[in-house]
């Protein structure tokens, strides 16, 4: 799974339309204290795996939530559009499962969550 996560991070952070907006502020599992905005936090919250008859894991389908934080509603919408473009440009099959926006009550920042399932070969 580490290779998949590394490859996906490289694809996202290297996508010009996204990196122009967030730079290298794409964080796994949580952001540092008081980061510059906008930024993205992502975490994997489910990983169903399909096995072959020989019990080798043939396909993994992790579900990942990307949470975009910014100072304005329009800022998070712009980053969300760039994130979707970066995911679509990756070599992985991406299935969009849910997207929602709200105001983060803890930080006071605008927030938009995008939940995806990404199919890939291997663990």
MOPAC internal coordinates of N, CA, C and O (Angstrom, degrees):
PM7 1SCF
backbone

  N    0.0000 0     0.00 0     0.00 0    0    0    0
  C    1.4549 1     0.00 0     0.00 0    1    0    0
  C    1.5205 1   111.35 1     0.00 0    2    1    0
  O    1.2310 1   120.16 1   149.50 1    3    2    1
  N    1.2993 1   117.30 1   -30.50 1    3    2    1
  C    1.4624 1   119.77 1  -178.34 1    5    3    2
  C    1.5203 1   110.86 1   -60.43 1    6    5    3
  O    1.2310 1   119.98 1   140.74 1    7    6    5
  N    1.3445 1   117.64 1   -39.26 1    7    6    5
  C    1.4621 1   119.76 1   178.87 1    9    7    6
  C    1.5195 1   111.18 1   -63.78 1   10    9    7
  O    1.2310 1   120.12 1   136.89 1   11   10    9
  N    1.3213 1   117.38 1   -43.11 1   11   10    9
  C    1.4599 1   121.50 1   177.25 1   13   11   10
  C    1.5214 1   110.38 1   -59.73 1   14   13   11
  O    1.2310 1   120.25 1   131.17 1   15   14   13
  N    1.3293 1   117.12 1   -48.83 1   15   14   13
  C    1.4657 1   120.85 1  -179.57 1   17   15   14
  C    1.5230 1   111.11 1   -61.12 1   18   17   15
  O    1.2310 1   120.29 1   136.51 1   19   18   17
  N    1.3287 1   117.06 1   -43.49 1   19   18   17
  C    1.4691 1   120.97 1   179.50 1   21   19   18
  C    1.5207 1   111.18 1   -64.24 1   22   21   19
  O    1.2310 1   120.73 1   135.24 1   23   22   21
  N    1.3363 1   116.21 1   -44.76 1   23   22   21
  C    1.4667 1   120.04 1   179.09 1   25   23   22
  C    1.5217 1   111.51 1   -61.76 1   26   25   23
  O    1.2310 1   120.78 1   137.41 1   27   26   25
  N    1.3244 1   116.11 1   -42.59 1   27   26   25
  C    1.4621 1   119.60 1  -179.25 1   29   27   26
  C    1.5246 1   110.59 1   -67.26 1   30   29   27
  O    1.2310 1   120.00 1   137.39 1   31   30   29
  N    1.3266 1   117.61 1   -42.61 1   31   30   29
  C    1.4618 1   120.49 1   177.62 1   33   31   30
  C    1.5343 1   110.31 1   -59.65 1   34   33   31
  O    1.2310 1   120.38 1   136.06 1   35   34   33
  N    1.3227 1   116.88 1   -43.94 1   35   34   33
  C    1.4585 1   121.04 1   179.37 1   37   35   34
  C    1.5237 1   110.98 1   -62.18 1   38   37   35
  O    1.2310 1   120.55 1   138.61 1   39   38   37
  N    1.3304 1   116.55 1   -41.39 1   39   38   37
  C    1.4683 1   120.27 1   178.62 1   41   39   38
  C    1.5257 1   111.34 1   -63.31 1   42   41   39
  O    1.2310 1   120.38 1   138.51 1   43   42   41
  N    1.3226 1   116.88 1   -41.49 1   43   42   41
  C    1.4671 1   119.88 1  -178.42 1   45   43   42
  C    1.5245 1   111.60 1   -73.27 1   46   45   43
  O    1.2310 1   120.51 1   132.29 1   47   46   45
  N    1.3269 1   116.62 1   -47.71 1   47   46   45
  C    1.4671 1   119.38 1  -176.78 1   49   47   46
  C    1.5242 1   111.48 1   -69.64 1   50   49   47
  O    1.2310 1   120.27 1   158.29 1   51   50   49
  N    1.3275 1   117.10 1   -21.71 1   51   50   49
  C    1.4546 1   120.39 1   179.26 1   53   51   50
  C    1.5170 1   114.27 1   -91.76 1   54   53   51
  O    1.2310 1   120.11 1   177.38 1   55   54   53
  N    1.3158 1   117.39 1    -2.62 1   55   54   53
  C    1.4633 1   121.29 1  -179.73 1   57   55   54
  C    1.5314 1   108.54 1   -81.31 1   58   57   55
  O    1.2310 1   120.68 1   -63.92 1   59   58   57
  N    1.3246 1   116.30 1   116.08 1   59   58   57
  C    1.4666 1   121.77 1  -171.36 1   61   59   58
  C    1.5272 1   113.31 1   -55.79 1   62   61   59
  O    1.2310 1   120.21 1   137.65 1   63   62   61
  N    1.3236 1   117.21 1   -42.35 1   63   62   61
  C    1.4652 1   119.90 1  -178.19 1   65   63   62
  C    1.5141 1   113.30 1   -63.78 1   66   65   63
  O    1.2310 1   120.35 1   149.80 1   67   66   65
  N    1.3324 1   116.94 1   -30.20 1   67   66   65
  C    1.4606 1   121.04 1   178.63 1   69   67   66
  C    1.5198 1   111.49 1   -86.64 1   70   69   67
  O    1.2310 1   120.40 1   135.75 1   71   70   69
  N    1.3307 1   116.83 1   -44.25 1   71   70   69
  C    1.4663 1   119.61 1  -177.47 1   73   71   70
  C    1.5298 1   111.90 1   -65.91 1   74   73   71
  O    1.2310 1   120.20 1   153.13 1   75   74   73
  N    1.3244 1   117.22 1   -26.87 1   75   74   73
  C    1.4660 1   120.00 1   175.22 1   77   75   74
  C    1.5280 1   110.53 1   -61.99 1   78   77   75
  O    1.2310 1   120.45 1   145.49 1   79   78   77
  N    1.3222 1   116.74 1   -34.51 1   79   78   77
  C    1.4687 1   121.35 1  -176.88 1   81   79   78
  C    1.5270 1   113.30 1   -86.72 1   82   81   79
  O    1.2310 1   120.40 1   137.65 1   83   82   81
  N    1.3435 1   116.83 1   -42.35 1   83   82   81
  C    1.4736 1   119.25 1  -173.65 1   85   83   82
  C    1.5234 1   113.83 1  -113.04 1   86   85   83
  O    1.2310 1   119.66 1   175.01 1   87   86   85
  N    1.3155 1   118.25 1    -4.99 1   87   86   85
  C    1.4655 1   119.48 1  -176.99 1   89   87   86
  C    1.5101 1   109.92 1    59.79 1   90   89   87
  O    1.2310 1   120.32 1    49.73 1   91   90   89
  N    1.3145 1   116.99 1  -130.27 1   91   90   89
  C    1.4725 1   120.92 1   178.19 1   93   91   90
  C    1.5277 1   111.39 1  -101.61 1   94   93   91
  O    1.2310 1   119.91 1  -159.23 1   95   94   93
  N    1.3127 1   117.78 1    20.77 1   95   94   93
  C    1.4683 1   122.21 1  -177.20 1   97   95   94
  C    1.5352 1   110.92 1   -88.04 1   98   97   95
  O    1.2310 1   121.27 1  -117.09 1   99   98   97
  N    1.3250 1   115.17 1    62.91 1   99   98   97
  C    1.4595 1   123.51 1   174.27 1  101   99   98
  C    1.5242 1   105.41 1  -122.73 1  102  101   99
  O    1.2310 1   120.73 1   -70.23 1  103  102  101
  N    1.3341 1   116.22 1   109.77 1  103  102  101
  C    1.4650 1   121.04 1  -168.78 1  105  103  102
  C    1.5257 1   112.06 1  -115.29 1  106  105  103
  O    1.2310 1   119.73 1   -45.46 1  107  106  105
  N    1.3391 1   118.12 1   134.54 1  107  106  105
  C    1.4636 1   120.48 1   172.93 1  109  107  106
  C    1.5265 1   110.68 1   -81.63 1  110  109  107
  O    1.2310 1   120.76 1   -46.62 1  111  110  109
  N    1.3088 1   116.15 1   133.38 1  111  110  109
  C    1.4683 1   124.53 1   169.78 1  113  111  110
  C    1.5256 1   116.54 1    67.27 1  114  113  111
  O    1.2310 1   118.59 1   174.03 1  115  114  113
  N    1.2962 1   120.29 1    -5.97 1  115  114  113
  C    1.4652 1   121.31 1   177.81 1  117  115  114
  C    1.5185 1   111.05 1   160.97 1  118  117  115
  O    1.2310 1   120.97 1   -29.58 1  119  118  117
  N    1.3051 1   115.76 1   150.42 1  119  118  117
  C    1.4604 1   121.33 1  -179.79 1  121  119  118
  C    1.5282 1   110.14 1   -93.05 1  122  121  119
  O    1.2310 1   120.36 1   -23.78 1  123  122  121
  N    1.3268 1   116.92 1   156.22 1  123  122  121
  C    1.4613 1   119.00 1   173.23 1  125  123  122
  C    1.5321 1   109.51 1   -67.40 1  126  125  123
  O    1.2310 1   120.39 1   -11.63 1  127  126  125
  N    1.2956 1   116.87 1   168.37 1  127  126  125
  C    1.4576 1   120.59 1  -179.74 1  129  127  126
  C    1.5335 1   109.91 1   -67.96 1  130  129  127
  O    1.2310 1   120.64 1   -48.47 1  131  130  129
  N    1.3204 1   116.37 1   131.53 1  131  130  129
  C    1.4671 1   124.58 1   176.90 1  133  131  130
  C    1.5270 1   113.87 1    53.78 1  134  133  131
  O    1.2310 1   119.45 1  -124.88 1  135  134  133
  N    1.3366 1   118.66 1    55.12 1  135  134  133
  C    1.4579 1   119.55 1   178.66 1  137  135  134
  C    1.5336 1   111.04 1   -74.53 1  138  137  135
  O    1.2310 1   120.82 1   -22.06 1  139  138  137
  N    1.3117 1   116.04 1   157.94 1  139  138  137
  C    1.4679 1   120.42 1   172.77 1  141  139  138
  C    1.5254 1   107.47 1   -66.28 1  142  141  139
  O    1.2310 1   120.45 1   -28.88 1  143  142  141
  N    1.3122 1   116.74 1   151.12 1  143  142  141
  C    1.4662 1   121.32 1   178.72 1  145  143  142
  C    1.5112 1   109.05 1  -109.08 1  146  145  143
  O    1.2310 1   120.52 1   -24.28 1  147  146  145
  N    1.3161 1   116.62 1   155.72 1  147  146  145
  C    1.4561 1   128.27 1    -4.53 1  149  147  146
  C    1.5284 1   111.25 1   -78.47 1  150  149  147
  O    1.2310 1   121.40 1   -17.88 1  151  150  149
  N    1.3303 1   114.92 1   162.12 1  151  150  149
  C    1.4579 1   120.61 1   176.41 1  153  151  150
  C    1.5179 1   109.55 1  -150.00 1  154  153  151
  O    1.2310 1   121.54 1   -14.16 1  155  154  153
  N    1.3377 1   114.66 1   165.84 1  155  154  153
  C    1.4678 1   121.90 1  -179.43 1  157  155  154
  C    1.5227 1   109.07 1  -125.13 1  158  157  155
  O    1.2310 1   121.26 1   -44.50 1  159  158  157
  N    1.3254 1   115.19 1   135.50 1  159  158  157
  C    1.4642 1   121.83 1   171.45 1  161  159  158
  C    1.5283 1   106.11 1  -117.54 1  162  161  159
  O    1.2310 1   120.38 1   -44.59 1  163  162  161
  N    1.3161 1   116.88 1   135.41 1  163  162  161
  C    1.4591 1   119.63 1   178.46 1  165  163  162
  C    1.5220 1   110.32 1  -132.19 1  166  165  163
  O    1.2310 1   121.76 1   -29.53 1  167  166  165
  N    1.3176 1   114.23 1   150.47 1  167  166  165
  C    1.4593 1   118.95 1   172.40 1  169  167  166
  C    1.5199 1   109.45 1  -152.06 1  170  169  167
  O    1.2310 1   121.81 1   -29.76 1  171  170  169
  N    1.3089 1   114.14 1   150.24 1  171  170  169
  C    1.4552 1   122.39 1   178.13 1  173  171  170
  C    1.5152 1   107.45 1   -92.26 1  174  173  171
  O    1.2310 1   120.32 1   -55.93 1  175  174  173
  N    1.3291 1   117.00 1   124.07 1  175  174  173
  C    1.4585 1   116.95 1  -177.49 1  177  175  174
  C    1.5192 1   114.14 1  -118.23 1  178  177  175
  O    1.2310 1   119.56 1  -177.21 1  179  178  177
  N    1.3142 1   118.44 1     2.79 1  179  178  177
  C    1.4612 1   121.23 1   172.24 1  181  179  178
  C    1.5216 1   107.62 1  -165.18 1  182  181  179
  O    1.2310 1   120.68 1   -37.05 1  183  182  181
  N    1.3424 1   116.30 1   142.95 1  183  182  181
  C    1.4569 1   119.81 1   178.06 1  185  183  182
  C    1.5224 1   110.30 1  -141.85 1  186  185  183
  O    1.2310 1   120.24 1   -96.38 1  187  186  185
  N    1.3375 1   117.14 1    83.62 1  187  186  185
  C    1.4590 1   118.24 1   172.69 1  189  187  186
  C    1.5303 1   109.84 1   -68.77 1  190  189  187
  O    1.2310 1   120.94 1   -36.13 1  191  190  189
  N    1.3148 1   115.81 1   143.87 1  191  190  189
  C    1.4566 1   121.26 1  -179.76 1  193  191  190
  C    1.5292 1   109.47 1  -127.83 1  194  193  191
  O    1.2310 1   121.36 1   -40.77 1  195  194  193
  N    1.3206 1   115.01 1   139.23 1  195  194  193
  C    1.4592 1   120.55 1   176.72 1  197  195  194
  C    1.5197 1   108.15 1  -104.72 1  198  197  195
  O    1.2310 1   120.88 1   -43.40 1  199  198  197
  N    1.3347 1   115.91 1   136.60 1  199  198  197
  C    1.4612 1   120.86 1  -178.10 1  201  199  198
  C    1.5231 1   110.52 1  -112.05 1  202  201  199
  O    1.2310 1   121.49 1   -24.79 1  203  202  201
  N    1.3117 1   114.76 1   155.21 1  203  202  201
  C    1.4559 1   120.58 1   173.80 1  205  203  202
  C    1.5193 1   108.50 1   -89.93 1  206  205  203
  O    1.2310 1   120.44 1    -2.50 1  207  206  205
  N    1.3131 1   116.76 1   177.50 1  207  206  205
  C    1.4673 1   120.60 1   179.84 1  209  207  206
  C    1.5266 1   112.23 1   -60.85 1  210  209  207
  O    1.2310 1   120.17 1   153.43 1  211  210  209
  N    1.3280 1   117.28 1   -26.57 1  211  210  209
  C    1.4684 1   119.96 1   179.98 1  213  211  210
  C    1.5284 1   111.51 1   -85.05 1  214  213  211
  O    1.2310 1   120.04 1  -175.50 1  215  214  213
  N    1.3241 1   117.54 1     4.50 1  215  214  213
  C    1.4585 1   125.16 1   178.54 1  217  215  214
  C    1.5272 1   114.16 1    73.25 1  218  217  215
  O    1.2310 1   119.76 1  -171.74 1  219  218  217
  N    1.3263 1   118.07 1     8.26 1  219  218  217
  C    1.4622 1   119.28 1   172.00 1  221  219  218
  C    1.5258 1   107.98 1   -75.19 1  222  221  219
  O    1.2310 1   120.88 1   -36.08 1  223  222  221
  N    1.3038 1   115.93 1   143.92 1  223  222  221
  C    1.4577 1   118.79 1   177.58 1  225  223  222
  C    1.5214 1   107.63 1   -77.57 1  226  225  223
  O    1.2310 1   120.93 1   -62.16 1  227  226  225
  N    1.3074 1   115.82 1   117.84 1  227  226  225
  C    1.4578 1   120.99 1  -175.88 1  229  227  226
  C    1.5269 1   111.38 1   -94.88 1  230  229  227
  O    1.2310 1   120.27 1   140.86 1  231  230  229
  N    1.3281 1   117.09 1   -39.14 1  231  230  229
  C    1.4650 1   120.96 1  -174.98 1  233  231  230
  C    1.5263 1   109.50 1  -140.49 1  234  233  231
  O    1.2310 1   121.06 1   -46.76 1  235  234  233
  N    1.3249 1   115.57 1   133.24 1  235  234  233
  C    1.4670 1   121.68 1   172.58 1  237  235  234
  C    1.5149 1   108.30 1  -112.67 1  238  237  235
  O    1.2310 1   120.80 1   -33.42 1  239  238  237
  N    1.3234 1   116.08 1   146.58 1  239  238  237
  C    1.4640 1   121.56 1  -178.69 1  241  239  238
  C    1.5261 1   110.24 1  -132.83 1  242  241  239
  O    1.2310 1   120.35 1  -113.39 1  243  242  241
  N    1.3351 1   116.93 1    66.61 1  243  242  241
  C    1.4616 1   118.26 1  -178.36 1  245  243  242
  C    1.5259 1   112.09 1   -64.43 1  246  245  243
  O    1.2310 1   121.50 1   -37.50 1  247  246  245
  N    1.3111 1   114.73 1   142.50 1  247  246  245
  C    1.4662 1   121.33 1   172.57 1  249  247  246
  C    1.5202 1   106.29 1  -101.32 1  250  249  247
  O    1.2310 1   121.20 1   -55.29 1  251  250  249
  N    1.3168 1   115.31 1   124.71 1  251  250  249
  C    1.4623 1   121.62 1  -175.82 1  253  251  250
  C    1.5175 1   109.14 1  -122.84 1  254  253  251
  O    1.2310 1   120.97 1   -45.12 1  255  254  253
  N    1.3155 1   115.75 1   134.88 1  255  254  253
  C    1.4629 1   120.83 1   173.71 1  257  255  254
  C    1.5164 1   108.79 1  -103.89 1  258  257  255
  O    1.2310 1   121.00 1   -54.12 1  259  258  257
  N    1.3181 1   115.69 1   125.88 1  259  258  257
  C    1.4583 1   122.92 1   172.89 1  261  259  258
  C    1.5223 1   107.15 1  -104.43 1  262  261  259
  O    1.2310 1   120.42 1   -56.77 1  263  262  261
  N    1.3188 1   116.80 1   123.23 1  263  262  261
  C    1.4618 1   122.03 1   177.74 1  265  263  262
  C    1.5175 1   107.88 1  -111.96 1  266  265  263
  O    1.2310 1   121.15 1   -59.06 1  267  266  265
  N    1.3186 1   115.41 1   120.94 1  267  266  265
  C    1.4574 1   122.30 1  -177.78 1  269  267  266
  C    1.5191 1   107.96 1  -103.40 1  270  269  267
  O    1.2310 1   120.56 1   -49.79 1  271  270  269
  N    1.3169 1   116.53 1   130.21 1  271  270  269
  C    1.4605 1   121.99 1  -179.50 1  273  271  270
  C    1.5192 1   108.99 1  -119.26 1  274  273  271
  O    1.2310 1   120.80 1   -40.81 1  275  274  273
  N    1.3250 1   116.08 1   139.19 1  275  274  273
  C    1.4551 1   120.69 1   177.89 1  277  275  274
  C    1.5132 1   111.19 1  -159.22 1  278  277  275
  O    1.2310 1   121.17 1    -9.45 1  279  278  277
  N    1.3150 1   115.37 1   170.55 1  279  278  277
  C    1.4708 1   120.39 1  -177.49 1  281  279  278
  C    1.5198 1   112.61 1   -80.50 1  282  281  279
  O    1.2310 1   119.69 1   160.14 1  283  282  281
  N    1.3329 1   118.20 1   -19.86 1  283  282  281
  C    1.4656 1   119.44 1   179.13 1  285  283  282
  C    1.5273 1   110.19 1  -134.35 1  286  285  283
  O    1.2310 1   121.76 1   -20.87 1  287  286  285
  N    1.3047 1   114.24 1   159.13 1  287  286  285
  C    1.4581 1   121.72 1   178.25 1  289  287  286
  C    1.5308 1   110.15 1   -60.76 1  290  289  287
  O    1.2310 1   120.32 1   135.34 1  291  290  289
  N    1.3251 1   116.99 1   -44.66 1  291  290  289
  C    1.4614 1   120.82 1  -178.99 1  293  291  290
  C    1.5293 1   111.91 1   -66.55 1  294  293  291
  O    1.2310 1   120.30 1   147.41 1  295  294  293
  N    1.3123 1   117.03 1   -32.59 1  295  294  293
  C    1.4596 1   120.49 1   177.86 1  297  295  294
  C    1.5294 1   110.46 1   -63.53 1  298  297  295
  O    1.2310 1   120.10 1   134.65 1  299  298  297
  N    1.3309 1   117.41 1   -45.35 1  299  298  297
  C    1.4670 1   119.09 1  -179.51 1  301  299  298
  C    1.5307 1   111.09 1   -69.45 1  302  301  299
  O    1.2310 1   119.99 1   147.51 1  303  302  301
  N    1.3276 1   117.63 1   -32.49 1  303  302  301
  C    1.4654 1   119.52 1   176.05 1  305  303  302
  C    1.5253 1   111.11 1   -65.57 1  306  305  303
  O    1.2310 1   120.30 1   139.76 1  307  306  305
  N    1.3321 1   117.02 1   -40.24 1  307  306  305
  C    1.4728 1   120.84 1   177.78 1  309  307  306
  C    1.5291 1   110.97 1   -63.45 1  310  309  307
  O    1.2310 1   120.38 1   136.28 1  311  310  309
  N    1.3259 1   116.88 1   -43.72 1  311  310  309
  C    1.4586 1   120.47 1   179.21 1  313  311  310
  C    1.5296 1   110.13 1   -67.02 1  314  313  311
  O    1.2310 1   120.20 1   140.94 1  315  314  313
  N    1.3388 1   117.23 1   -39.06 1  315  314  313
  C    1.4699 1   120.46 1   178.50 1  317  315  314
  C    1.5250 1   110.60 1   -60.94 1  318  317  315
  O    1.2310 1   120.06 1   137.38 1  319  318  317
  N    1.3116 1   117.50 1   -42.62 1  319  318  317
  C    1.4672 1   120.95 1   178.75 1  321  319  318
  C    1.5327 1   110.38 1   -63.59 1  322  321  319
  O    1.2310 1   120.25 1   137.29 1  323  322  321
  N    1.3199 1   117.13 1   -42.71 1  323  322  321
  C    1.4653 1   120.97 1   178.71 1  325  323  322
  C    1.5301 1   111.12 1   -66.47 1  326  325  323
  O    1.2310 1   120.13 1   141.90 1  327  326  325
  N    1.3329 1   117.36 1   -38.10 1  327  326  325
  C    1.4640 1   120.74 1   177.70 1  329  327  326
  C    1.5199 1   110.59 1   -63.90 1  330  329  327
  O    1.2310 1   120.00 1   134.97 1  331  330  329
  N    1.3330 1   117.61 1   -45.03 1  331  330  329
  C    1.4699 1   120.25 1   177.49 1  333  331  330
  C    1.5276 1   110.79 1   -59.89 1  334  333  331
  O    1.2310 1   120.33 1   138.36 1  335  334  333
  N    1.3301 1   116.97 1   -41.64 1  335  334  333
  C    1.4731 1   120.21 1   178.06 1  337  335  334
  C    1.5259 1   111.35 1   -63.40 1  338  337  335
  O    1.2310 1   120.57 1   138.88 1  339  338  337
  N    1.3247 1   116.52 1   -41.12 1  339  338  337
  C    1.4723 1   120.57 1   179.08 1  341  339  338
  C    1.5254 1   110.72 1   -65.38 1  342  341  339
  O    1.2310 1   119.98 1   137.39 1  343  342  341
  N    1.3145 1   117.65 1   -42.61 1  343  342  341
  C    1.4636 1   120.81 1   177.85 1  345  343  342
  C    1.5240 1   110.60 1   -63.62 1  346  345  343
  O    1.2310 1   120.61 1   137.24 1  347  346  345
  N    1.3344 1   116.45 1   -42.76 1  347  346  345
  C    1.4667 1   120.36 1   179.65 1  349  347  346
  C    1.5241 1   111.82 1   -64.43 1  350  349  347
  O    1.2310 1   120.14 1   148.75 1  351  350  349
  N    1.3293 1   117.34 1   -31.25 1  351  350  349
  C    1.4644 1   121.96 1  -179.40 1  353  351  350
  C    1.5292 1   112.48 1   -81.28 1  354  353  351
  O    1.2310 1   120.20 1   168.88 1  355  354  353
  N    1.3381 1   117.22 1   -11.12 1  355  354  353
  C    1.4668 1   120.03 1  -179.65 1  357  355  354
  C    1.5316 1   109.74 1   -71.43 1  358  357  355
  O    1.2310 1   120.78 1    -9.23 1  359  358  357
  N    1.3088 1   116.11 1   170.77 1  359  358  357
  C    1.4650 1   120.76 1  -179.53 1  361  359  358
  C    1.5325 1   112.13 1   -84.50 1  362  361  359
  O    1.2310 1   120.03 1  -176.79 1  363  362  361
  N    1.3204 1   117.55 1     3.21 1  363  362  361
  C    1.4584 1   121.55 1  -177.04 1  365  363  362
  C    1.5222 1   111.97 1   -98.59 1  366  365  363
  O    1.2310 1   121.07 1   -26.55 1  367  366  365
  N    1.3417 1   115.57 1   153.45 1  367  366  365
  C    1.4530 1   120.48 1   173.30 1  369  367  366
  C    1.5308 1   107.45 1   -82.77 1  370  369  367
  O    1.2310 1   120.87 1   -62.44 1  371  370  369
  N    1.3188 1   115.94 1   117.56 1  371  370  369
  C    1.4621 1   121.96 1  -175.91 1  373  371  370
  C    1.5230 1   108.97 1  -110.79 1  374  373  371
  O    1.2310 1   121.08 1   -51.58 1  375  374  373
  N    1.3243 1   115.54 1   128.42 1  375  374  373
  C    1.4562 1   121.85 1   175.75 1  377  375  374
  C    1.5249 1   107.32 1  -114.81 1  378  377  375
  O    1.2310 1   120.58 1   -59.54 1  379  378  377
  N    1.3166 1   116.51 1   120.46 1  379  378  377
  C    1.4676 1   121.24 1   179.47 1  381  379  378
  C    1.5134 1   108.62 1   -83.64 1  382  381  379
  O    1.2310 1   120.76 1   -56.37 1  383  382  381
  N    1.3332 1   116.14 1   123.63 1  383  382  381
  C    1.4588 1   120.18 1  -175.91 1  385  383  382
  C    1.5245 1   113.56 1  -105.24 1  386  385  383
  O    1.2310 1   120.15 1   148.85 1  387  386  385
  N    1.3168 1   117.32 1   -31.15 1  387  386  385
  C    1.4704 1   119.32 1  -177.10 1  389  387  386
  C    1.5195 1   108.75 1  -163.81 1  390  389  387
  O    1.2310 1   121.08 1   -30.39 1  391  390  389
  N    1.3248 1   115.55 1   149.61 1  391  390  389
  C    1.4608 1   120.87 1   173.35 1  393  391  390
  C    1.5276 1   107.33 1  -147.94 1  394  393  391
  O    1.2310 1   121.34 1   -44.53 1  395  394  393
  N    1.3182 1   115.04 1   135.47 1  395  394  393
  C    1.4701 1   119.23 1  -178.39 1  397  395  394
  C    1.5216 1   109.39 1  -153.78 1  398  397  395
  O    1.2310 1   121.18 1   -25.53 1  399  398  397
  N    1.2966 1   115.34 1   154.47 1  399  398  397
  C    1.4574 1   120.67 1   179.04 1  401  399  398
  C    1.5117 1   111.09 1  -126.91 1  402  401  399
  O    1.2310 1   121.26 1   -26.58 1  403  402  401
  N    1.3145 1   115.20 1   153.42 1  403  402  401
  C    1.4597 1   120.75 1   177.06 1  405  403  402
  C    1.5257 1   108.98 1  -166.55 1  406  405  403
  O    1.2310 1   121.03 1    -0.66 1  407  406  405
  N    1.2842 1   115.64 1   179.34 1  407  406  405
  C    1.4609 1   122.21 1   174.52 1  409  407  406
  C    1.5234 1   107.08 1   -98.49 1  410  409  407
  O    1.2310 1   120.53 1   -54.18 1  411  410  409
  N    1.3294 1   116.60 1   125.82 1  411  410  409
  C    1.4539 1   120.08 1   178.92 1  413  411  410
  C    1.5232 1   108.76 1   -72.22 1  414  413  411
  O    1.2310 1   120.49 1   -61.71 1  415  414  413
  N    1.3161 1   116.66 1   118.29 1  415  414  413
  C    1.4646 1   121.27 1  -173.93 1  417  415  414
  C    1.5231 1   112.60 1   -70.06 1  418  417  415
  O    1.2310 1   119.70 1   152.35 1  419  418  417
  N    1.3170 1   118.19 1   -27.65 1  419  418  417
  C    1.4564 1   120.86 1  -178.80 1  421  419  418
  C    1.5206 1   111.86 1   -76.78 1  422  421  419
  O    1.2310 1   120.71 1   130.84 1  423  422  421
  N    1.3189 1   116.24 1   -49.16 1  423  422  421
  C    1.4681 1   120.31 1  -174.90 1  425  423  422
  C    1.5308 1   113.30 1   -92.36 1  426  425  423
  O    1.2310 1   120.48 1   158.72 1  427  426  425
  N    1.3406 1   116.69 1   -21.28 1  427  426  425
  C    1.4563 1   120.33 1  -174.92 1  429  427  426
  C    1.5266 1   112.93 1    80.41 1  430  429  427
  O    1.2310 1   120.45 1  -178.20 1  431  430  429
  N    1.3326 1   116.74 1     1.80 1  431  430  429
  C    1.4634 1   120.86 1   179.91 1  433  431  430
  C    1.5222 1   110.81 1   -83.72 1  434  433  431
  O    1.2310 1   120.70 1   -22.66 1  435  434  433
  N    1.3200 1   116.26 1   157.34 1  435  434  433
  C    1.4559 1   121.17 1   170.30 1  437  435  434
  C    1.5182 1   107.13 1   -72.89 1  438  437  435
  O    1.2310 1   121.28 1   -32.49 1  439  438  437
  N    1.3398 1   115.15 1   147.51 1  439  438  437
  C    1.4627 1   119.51 1  -175.79 1  441  439  438
  C    1.5205 1   109.14 1  -141.73 1  442  441  439
  O    1.2310 1   120.92 1   -36.82 1  443  442  441
  N    1.3052 1   115.84 1   143.18 1  443  442  441
  C    1.4561 1   121.83 1   173.38 1  445  443  442
  C    1.5210 1   107.43 1  -136.27 1  446  445  443
  O    1.2310 1   120.62 1   -51.78 1  447  446  445
  N    1.3389 1   116.43 1   128.22 1  447  446  445
  C    1.4601 1   122.68 1   179.22 1  449  447  446
  C    1.5204 1   109.48 1  -105.77 1  450  449  447
  O    1.2310 1   121.16 1   -44.39 1  451  450  449
  N    1.3163 1   115.39 1   135.61 1  451  450  449
  C    1.4607 1   122.11 1   174.41 1  453  451  450
  C    1.5200 1   106.98 1  -125.09 1  454  453  451
  O    1.2310 1   120.79 1   -60.01 1  455  454  453
  N    1.3434 1   116.09 1   119.99 1  455  454  453
  C    1.4617 1   121.48 1   178.50 1  457  455  454
  C    1.5193 1   108.32 1  -103.45 1  458  457  455
  O    1.2310 1   121.06 1   -52.04 1  459  458  457
  N    1.3300 1   115.58 1   127.96 1  459  458  457
  C    1.4577 1   120.95 1  -179.81 1  461  459  458
  C    1.5124 1   110.17 1  -131.10 1  462  461  459
  O    1.2310 1   121.30 1   -22.71 1  463  462  461
  N    1.3145 1   115.13 1   157.29 1  463  462  461
  C    1.4523 1   122.46 1   169.75 1  465  463  462
  C    1.5189 1   105.29 1  -117.45 1  466  465  463
  O    1.2310 1   121.03 1   -50.26 1  467  466  465
  N    1.3322 1   115.64 1   129.74 1  467  466  465
  C    1.4555 1   120.88 1  -175.63 1  469  467  466
  C    1.5257 1   108.70 1  -121.29 1  470  469  467
  O    1.2310 1   121.24 1   -65.53 1  471  470  469
  N    1.3116 1   115.23 1   114.47 1  471  470  469
  C    1.4596 1   120.63 1  -178.82 1  473  471  470
  C    1.5212 1   109.74 1   -86.44 1  474  473  471
  O    1.2310 1   121.05 1   -47.06 1  475  474  473
  N    1.3290 1   115.59 1   132.94 1  475  474  473
  C    1.4622 1   119.98 1   175.88 1  477  475  474
  C    1.5216 1   109.63 1  -152.18 1  478  477  475
  O    1.2310 1   121.08 1   -20.59 1  479  478  477
  N    1.3072 1   115.54 1   159.41 1  479  478  477
  C    1.4550 1   121.58 1  -179.89 1  481  479  478
  C    1.5165 1   109.66 1   -78.68 1  482  481  479
  O    1.2310 1   120.21 1   -37.49 1  483  482  481
  N    1.3159 1   117.21 1   142.51 1  483  482  481
  C    1.4634 1   121.45 1   175.73 1  485  483  482
  C    1.5084 1   112.80 1    97.20 1  486  485  483
  O    1.2310 1   121.69 1     8.30 1  487  486  485
  N    1.3070 1   114.37 1  -171.70 1  487  486  485
  C    1.4665 1   122.31 1  -175.22 1  489  487  486
  C    1.4992 1   111.38 1   -69.49 1  490  489  487
  O    1.2310 1   120.10 1   180.00 1  491  490  489

